[in-house]
């Protein structure tokens, strides 16, 4: 009887350890609204890696889960466009980072708005929805701090038709090639 009890306790301890490790490193999030179309649709479920940014800083083009800088019950999913110290501008249907227009094959349509050149502060990150013209994002006048970034979108698991890796798009290569 003692060996059965010991085996059950060991199994429970291992299960709890796995649960807490997963809970601190990976979390599921539901896409709300249409701001990330065509890549993520309303009602889609994503797994986000909360541990990714323990090992390196967020990068331009990452799809991130974040707490917006205003009162809301929901977390947001956005694409990270610019990092602290970058200058961001939106004009003529394109987003410019440090004077270089981004090639953005992942967006629904080109932005129809303008955003005056703005240099980001020491702890400011600029995020945009892929559905540029229908998103509450940094072009609306807000940025986020590093602490607001919860994790990096990693995997879409529901609905099954959307099953697959997250559509992160490295923008750093474009900017490096331009300099």
LOLUM-308396 format. One line per field, with one value per residue (C-alpha): y, z, x. Coordinates in steps of 0.02 Angstrom, whole numbers, plus 32768, in hexadecimal, padded with zeros to 4 digits. Layout:
N
Y (Y; ...)
Z (Z; ...)
X (X; ...)
END
This chain:
179
Y (8000; 8077; 8060; 8087; 8125; 8158; 813B; 81A2; 8231; 822F; 822F; 82C1; 8322; 8308; 833A; 83D8; 8405; 83EF; 8456; 84E7; 84E4; 84E8; 8570; 85E2; 85C3; 85AA; 85EE; 85E9; 8689; 86A6; 8724; 87AA; 881B; 8826; 8891; 8805; 87C8; 877B; 871A; 86FE; 86FD; 8725; 868C; 863B; 85F3; 860A; 85C7; 864E; 862E; 8694; 8654; 868D; 873A; 86F6; 86CC; 875D; 8802; 8816; 882E; 8892; 8826; 87B9; 879B; 87BD; 87AF; 884D; 88AD; 8951; 89F1; 8A15; 89C2; 8928; 8876; 882E; 8816; 884D; 87F5; 8867; 8866; 88BA; 893C; 89AD; 89A4; 8A26; 8AAE; 8A8D; 8B16; 8AE1; 8B34; 8B00; 8B58; 8B31; 8A87; 8A49; 8A3A; 8A83; 8A53; 8AC5; 8B05; 8A59; 8A21; 8973; 88EC; 889F; 880D; 87D7; 886E; 8871; 8916; 89AC; 8A2E; 8ABC; 8B2C; 8B8F; 8B90; 8C1B; 8BEB; 8BBC; 8B83; 8AFF; 8B15; 8AA5; 8A29; 8A41; 89BD; 89E4; 8960; 8954; 88DD; 8884; 88CA; 8976; 89DE; 8985; 8973; 89CC; 89D1; 8A47; 8AB3; 8AE8; 8B3F; 8ABC; 8A4F; 89C6; 89A9; 890B; 88D5; 88D4; 884C; 87A5; 8732; 8706; 86B0; 8603; 858D; 8596; 84FF; 8529; 851E; 8489; 84D8; 855E; 84DF; 8510; 8580; 8638; 86B2; 8711; 8773; 87AE; 8866; 887F; 8839; 88BF; 894A; 8905; 88F7; 89AD; 89EE)
Z (8000; 8028; 7F7B; 7F27; 7F90; 7F6C; 7EB0; 7EB0; 7F0E; 7E99; 7E02; 7E4A; 7E70; 7DBE; 7D74; 7DDF; 7DAF; 7CF5; 7D0A; 7D5E; 7CE1; 7C4F; 7CA1; 7CB5; 7C07; 7B91; 7B92; 7B1F; 7ADD; 7A75; 79E6; 7A06; 7979; 78C8; 78E2; 78B1; 7813; 779C; 7807; 78A2; 78A2; 792C; 799B; 796E; 79FF; 7A0C; 7A7F; 7AB5; 7AF8; 7B95; 7BA6; 7AFD; 7B3B; 7BD2; 7B5B; 7ADE; 7AC4; 7A58; 799F; 7916; 78BC; 7953; 7972; 7A2B; 7AB3; 7B1C; 7BA2; 7B52; 7BB1; 7BDB; 7C3D; 7BE7; 7C17; 7B7D; 7B4A; 7A9A; 7A0D; 799D; 792F; 797A; 78FC; 7951; 79E6; 7A63; 7A0B; 795F; 78FE; 78BA; 7830; 77C8; 7722; 766F; 76A1; 76F2; 779D; 77AC; 7831; 783D; 778E; 773D; 76F8; 7732; 76BA; 7712; 76B1; 774C; 7758; 771D; 76C0; 76C2; 7749; 770F; 779F; 77C6; 7863; 7879; 7897; 794D; 79A7; 7A2A; 7ADA; 7B40; 7B6E; 7AE1; 7A64; 79CD; 799C; 790C; 78DC; 7834; 7805; 7806; 77E6; 7866; 78FE; 79A4; 79AB; 79BB; 7929; 799D; 7A0B; 7A89; 7A9C; 7B17; 7B91; 7B9A; 7C35; 7BD0; 7B5B; 7B99; 7B15; 7A60; 79F9; 79D8; 7997; 7959; 7991; 7979; 7908; 78C2; 7814; 785A; 78AB; 7899; 78CE; 78F0; 7862; 78AA; 7824; 7841; 7814; 7851; 77AF; 7748; 77B5; 77B9; 76FA; 76EC; 7755)
X (8000; 8090; 80DD; 8037; 8022; 80D6; 80BD; 801C; 8070; 8106; 8092; 802E; 80CE; 810D; 8064; 8060; 8112; 80EA; 804A; 80A5; 8135; 80BB; 8051; 80E8; 812F; 809A; 7FE9; 7F52; 7F02; 7E67; 7E6C; 7DEA; 7DAB; 7DF1; 7E8D; 7F06; 7EAF; 7EDC; 7F58; 7EF0; 7E33; 7DB8; 7D9E; 7E45; 7EA9; 7F65; 7FEA; 8065; 8112; 8128; 81DB; 821E; 824A; 82A6; 8334; 8331; 82DA; 823D; 8262; 820E; 818D; 8163; 80AB; 8098; 8016; 8010; 7FB6; 7F7E; 7FA8; 7EF2; 7E67; 7E21; 7DF4; 7E49; 7EFD; 7F2B; 7F85; 7FEC; 8086; 8120; 8158; 81D6; 824B; 8288; 82EC; 829E; 8247; 819D; 8139; 80A3; 8088; 8058; 8013; 80B4; 8103; 81B1; 822F; 82C6; 829F; 828E; 81E6; 81B6; 817F; 80EB; 80A0; 803F; 7FCA; 7F15; 7F2A; 7F9C; 7F79; 7F0A; 7F3F; 7FDB; 8043; 80C3; 8179; 818A; 8227; 8202; 8242; 82B3; 8229; 81AB; 8175; 8107; 8087; 800C; 7F81; 7F93; 7EE9; 7F39; 7E9C; 7E2F; 7E9E; 7EB0; 7F6C; 8000; 7FCA; 7F3B; 7FBB; 7FF3; 808E; 80B7; 8144; 81AD; 814D; 80AA; 80E9; 80A6; 80ED; 810A; 8084; 80C4; 803F; 7F8B; 7F27; 7E6F; 7E12; 7E6D; 7E6A; 7EE1; 7F56; 800C; 809A; 807E; 8098; 812B; 8188; 823B; 8246; 82F9; 8341; 82E8; 832A; 83DA; 83DD; 83A7; 8438)
END
